[in-house]
Structures are given as structure tokens and as C-alpha cells.
Amino acid sequence: MNEQDFLRVLVADLEAESLRFGDVGDCHIVRCRTGEAALKRLERAQFDVVLVDQALPDVSGLELMRQVLTYCPEATRVLLMSGATMRAATHAINDVNIHHLLDKPFNLALMRNVFDTARSKAFARRRNVELLQRVQDQNRALESLNRELGNLVSARTLTLLEALMAALEYRDTETRWHVQRVALYCHTMASLLGLRGTELEDIVRGALLHDIGKIGIPDAIVLKPSALTADEWALMRAHPLLGSELLEHIDFLSGARQLVLEHHERFDGAGYPHGIAGLDICIGARLFAVADTVDAMTSARPHRHPVSWRRARDEVKRGRGSQFDPAVVDVFCSIPSCEWEAAIQVGNAEERGLEIPPEVLAIWLASCFTRGFEAADGTSVWDRLTLFGAGESSLAKL
């Protein structure tokens, strides 16, 4: 017979060994002659019925019953009293919540009724616990399945976005390294600002996707070698809105979507598409504004040579409070110049397939730009900044 089919009974009575209960069904009865011995049992196990003699040799039965309320609150509590007065009975029922008050010696038929009632309650309680456990197990299984389905949807969505990014790279080969560099710069400055977890991931993903809206801009405009006309600029300025619309129904990219929408806004409100200003611009877009400016000025383009790091730094400083968030400029300036120069040189060398001088590589590997990528070897950092593994929580596993 299964252990769950037995009624667990604790008896505390000086005459516990000699007490006989008659035909009360299958029971495991633990017998104690003192209140102290019974209390030790209560501390170690649960009981369905606790039967206590009021006249214990060391403590009163009522005092022990108060302990039963603490250790076995669900147990059926039975108090045995010899010649109990009405006052004592009332006190036992009202103050200690006794379920059954029996004279001693007790009537076996009455005791059998007490055990039968207790068995019904105990077994119903056990069935409820089992059912609750089954429901909880099923809920956990469903939650696990939902997570797996959610991860599958996310992975397939990211695969689609990677394909769109690849399409952008195909028509504009500069796009890949540009987004990788600005994503790294955003990640570094965001980490120095104390951003972590999902917020950091959103910023990196948003930086990687910031120009995804250009998929909807004609090649004749995106790839035009000369200056754009006013009408062409109007179309080009629509790419943040197009990118935001593209990501609109992808819930897990909602944070990244905000950066995509706002990455051309300015701290003074003179940006686009909505002309919002100050802290109304999301932190990711405020970080991106500095990162994008640095990369645009320090990387080579077909019709423009890169400028020096110092000139780019001075340009960012001049934009403090107008184009850029002062707090972001301050964290930008807190990064040593040698580390910025190494990051820029490594990023540009990677894009062109050039060899990185050992002294530059040494600075790069010890810089704040690679600090979040403990397993990186200097060149693999770029492979780790992807839509599938962006931000602190993913990097911590590397």
C-alpha cells in the first residue's frame, strides 16, 4: 500500500502505549508519553491527526495544541479530557481551535467517527496537492513551450532582418562595417553609463538596424555620388520612419525600434523626423548620435577622406548641448584618446583587410571597447556584435 494511503497520527499521552483505538483503518501512529517528545516529532514531520491528553506530565495539553497550530495547521486536533468542565471545554474550542473534545476513557465508536472524518479531510487535501502539482507542472511545460516558440519566432525574425541588412550591404558595401563600428561605440559608452541587460541589448540592436529603413529608399538616392536635391533629401529623411514601420510589429525589438526612429534627432530639437529634443530622445539615439558622428568623420568614404581622431573629438565637444547630450559627450571624453584611436584604426583596418600594428592591437585588446568581450581576440569582436548576440547578457556567456 502506498504511504499516501495511510492516516498519519500523533498521540501525546502518558498512557500512549496502552491506548487502543479500535477499527480506525490504516494508520501510522506515533506514540509519545510527554509533550516534549511530541513537540520533537512535530518539528520533523507532518500529521493528519494529533491527539493530546490535557493532563500531560510536563506541559498542558492546551499549550501543546498551540504548537500543533504552528507546525501542523491542517491537522485534525483532538483533545482528551477527564471530567472536563464547561469552562475548560469552551476555552479549548475557542482559544486553541480544537476540532474534537473527547472524554477519557473515550468511546471507540466516537473515536472511529473522528478518524473517518479526519481521513476524508486528509485524503482530499492530498488529492488537491497532487492536482495543484500537476497543474503547476503543466504550466511550467506550457511556459517552456511558449519560450521555445517565442525564441523560434525571434530567431526567424532576426534571420529575416539579417537578410534585409545583407541586402543593404550588397548595394552599399560600407554599411556593414559602419553599423558594426557604431554598435561597438554605443555598447561601450552605454556600458560606461551603467546600462545593462535588455536596455543595453536594445541599444546595440538598434545601432545595427539604424539604417534598415533605407531598404525602402531608391538606389538612385542612396548611392548617388553627388549632392542630393531638396526632393531627394525629403525622401532620404524618411528612412527613420520607414525603418520604424518595418519593425513595428516585432515586440522584442520595440526598444531597438525607438533608436531606429530617433537616430537622426538632435539634442536641441533641430533633427528629424519629429524634431524632439533633450531627454525626450531615447538614450540609445543620444548615444548613437555621438558614435555615428565619430565613425562618419574617421572612416574613409569614396568621396571623402577621414579626418584625424582629434578633429572628430573636437567636433563632438563643440556639439555638446546642441547636437549632442552633454552626459553622452562627457562619457565619450572619459575614454582615453589612445583607446579611441586604437578602436578607430582597428575598425578601419578590419574593413579593408589590413594588418593591425602590434602596438595598436595591444592597446585595443586592453581598452574599454573589448572589456565586455572577455573571450575576444581582437578581431572576433565584430562577429560577436550581431542581432543574435548583442549586449551584456549575451556577452557574459562568451
Secondary structure, DSSP 4 states (H G I P E B T S, - for coil): --GGGSEEEEEE-TTGGG----S--SEEEEEESSHHHHHHHHHH---SEEEEESB-SSSBHHHHHHHHHHH-TTSEEEEEESS--HHHHHHHHHHS--SEEEESSPPHHHHHHHHHHHHHHHHHHHHHHHHHHHHHHHHHHHHHHHHHHHHHHHHHHHHHHHHHHHHHHHH-THHHHHHHHHHHHHHHHHHHTT--HHHHHHHHHHHHHTTGGGGGS-HHHHT-SSPPPHHHHHHHTTHHHHHHHHTTT-GGGHHHHHHHHHTT--TTS--SSS---GGGS-HHHHHHHHHHHHHHHHS-BTTBPPPPHHHHHHHHHHTBTTTB-HHHHHHHHHS-HHHHHHHHHHHHHHHHTPPPPHHHHHHHHTSTTTTT-TT--SSTHHHHSBTTB-SHHHHTT-
